[in-house]
């Protein structure tokens, strides 16, 4: 009877959750692979890797950069709404980090590309107010003067 009871408990208990899909890679290796793939133009793979990184290592030092790169990939693919969402995540989840000025600027650029000029201006003004001496504040001021996104050749 004891063996049957144990077998029943084993069958009724839920299976263990699957291991994270990082192929056994360390946080650093997964992040470096994602950056390499992004820089090499493998945007689909890089997006998956950055999302895997954020899911498994979202509280690490490099998480703000990984989240930013998700936005950058969406921006490069002209997926501006997804880019704004990703840049917002940088600003909300990681409000003080090295990527904050970049996230403000690129969110403003994505908003411009979407035709959301007033929201873009607000984002650029926030960047200028928070980081007045940064290089991106200069670029934001330039965007405020022109009020339109640059052509693909002149963006970055």
C-alpha positions, 0 to 999 in steps of 0.5 A, a space after each residue: 500500500 505504501 508503494 502505491 501511495 508513493 506512486 500516486 503522489 509522484 504521478 499527481 505532483 506537477 513536473 518541474 519547470 523547464 530549465 531556462 532556454 539559455 543553452 547553459 550559457 552564462 549571463 556574460 556569454 549570452 549577452 556577448 552573443 546577443 551583442 555580436 549578433 546585433 552588430 553582425 546584422 542577425 537581428 532576429 537572433 539577437 532579439 531572441 538572445 536579448 529577451 532570453 537574457 532579460 528573462 533569465 538575468 533581468 536584475 544584472 548590471 547589463 540588463 539596462 543595456 540589453 533592454 535598450 538593445 531590444 528597442 534599438 533592434 525594433 527601431 532599426 526594423 521600423 517597428 516604432 511602437 515596439 521600440 517605444 515600448 522597449 525604451 519605456 521599459 529601460 526608463 521605468 525598470 532602470 531609471 538611473 543607468 548609463 543607457 537612460 539618456 540613450 533611451 530618452 533620445 531613441 524614444 523621441 526618435 521613434 515617436 518622431 518616426 510615428 508622427 507623434 511630434 508633441 510626444 517626441 518634443 516632450 521626450 527630447 525636453 526631458 532628456 535635456 532637462 535631466 542630462 543638459 550637458 550630454 552629447 545626446 542633449 545637443 542632438 535633442 536640441 537639434 531635433 527640437 529645432 528641425 522637428 522632423 526625423 533625419 533621413 536614414 543616412 544621417 541618423 547615427 
